């Protein structure tokens, strides 16, 4: 286990600030048991596009606890590099999705997507074109595990249903 940890540190980049597509630097901040904490980010992989880092299990990013139990966001550097070239706004969405998991580890994938969407909307970072791009990216995902709804299309439909429900509940208050 120690050699795996040493290997991860040798082949990773540590950070606590994420650079969004608009150039702003943001941090994922959480509160647990009355303590404020900035979520650490670890960037893994420095190879070619097909060289996925095994720690991520095929995902672009994941949240895992560190030795003290605090969440850490692990990002796939190779995937993000390609994403920034094609659709930089998707990287923002993924950051806020993973931050939503870090803020509440009980959130499922749909709820984390919902939070990411609502946060980007609150920040004024969603336009019709960006929403369409997010939808297209999600619907391209054919087969997904059941926790994502089974397919990208269902994943996105459930995300939008959650967003609409949250907006309706907020408007009704």
N, C-alpha and C positions, 0 to 999 in steps of 0.2 A: 504494500500500500504506500509506503514511504517513497519508493522509486517512482510510482505513478504520480504522486504529488510533486516530486521534484521535476519530473518530465513535463508536467503541465505548466509549472512555473517557468521552466526554461523555454518552452515553446509558446508562451502566452504573453500578452501585454495587459497590465493592470491599469484600470482607470476608474474614476468616480464621476466622470462627466461625459455626457453623450453629445456629440455635435449633430444637431438636426439638419435637415436639408436646407433650411433657411439661414444656416450659419450660426444660429443661437446655440449656446452650450447650456444643457440642462442636466439636472441630477434627479435620480429617482430617490425620493425621500419617503421614509416610513416612520410610523410610531408604533412601538410595542411596549406594553407595560409602563407607559409614561415616558419612555426614552425615545428621543429623536435619533434617527440613524440614516446616513446616506448609503444607499446600496452600492456595493462595489461591482464593477464590471470587469470581466476577464475576456479578452479577445483571443480566440484560439485559431490556429491554422495560418499558414503562410504559403500554401502550395498553389497548385493550379485549380481551375474551376471544378474539375472532377474529384479533387482530393478533399473529401469531407472529413472533418475531425471526428473521431469515434466518440469522444466525450459528449457530443451533442446529439447522438442518436439519429442523425439525419435532419435535425431541425436547424433553422437559421439561428435560433437562440433558445435558451432554457434558463430556468431559475432553479438553483439548488442551494441548500443551506451550507454555510461554512462550519468550521469546527465549533464555533460559539453559537450556532443555530441561526445566525443572521442570514437572510437571503443574499445570494450573489447571482448576477445575471452573466451568463456565459454566451458570448456572441461568436458566430462563425465569420472570421475575417474575410475568407474567400467568398462566401455567399454575399456578404454585405458589399464587397468591392464591386461585384457584378451587378448587384441591385442598385447601387448608387449610380452606375452608368446607365441603366435602363429606366428605373422608376425610383428616384430618390425618396419620394414620399412614402413608399412602402416601408422603408427603414424606420421612419418616424412612427408609423403605425406599430411596427414590431416592438420598438422601444417601449411605447406606452402600453402595449399588450403585456410585455414581460414585467413592466413596472406594476401593472395591475395585479399580476400574480404575486409579486414581492410584497405589495401592500396588504394583500389578503390571500394567503396560501390556499384558502378554501374555495376560491373562485375557480370555476371550470373554464374551459377554453372559450365557450360562447360568451360568458360573463366578462372574461378578460378582453375579448374582442370588442364587446359592447363598451367597456370602459375606455379603451383606446380610441374608439370612434368618438365618444362623447368628449373626451379630453381634447382631441384634435379640433372638434367642432367649437368647443369653448375657446380655444386659442385662435380661432379664425383661420385655421389651416386646411379647412375642407372647402372645396369648390365642387361644382357639378363634375368637372373633368377629373378631379382627384377621386371623388367618390366612384365614378365610373371606372377609373384605373384600379382602385382597390377591389371593386366588384370583379373586374376582369382577372386580376391576379388570383383572387380566391376561387373563382369558378374554373380556372385552368387546373386546379388541383383535383384530380380525378378521384382516386381512392384515398380516403383518410380513415384513421381509427375512429371508432364509434364516439369517442369523447368529443370529436370535431363534427359529428353528425353524419359521418360516413363518406361524404364528398365535399368538395369545395363549394359547390352550389348550395347544398344544404347548410353548410357552415355559414355562408354569407347570408342566406335567408334567415337563419336563426339569429345571427348578429343583428340584422336590421329589425327583426321582431323585438328583440331586447331593447334596442335603441328607441324604437317607436313607443314601446311600453313605458320606458323611463321618461321620455318626453311627455307622454300623456299624463303620467303620475305627477310629474313636476308641475304641469299646467293646471292640474286639478287641485293643487294645494293652495 
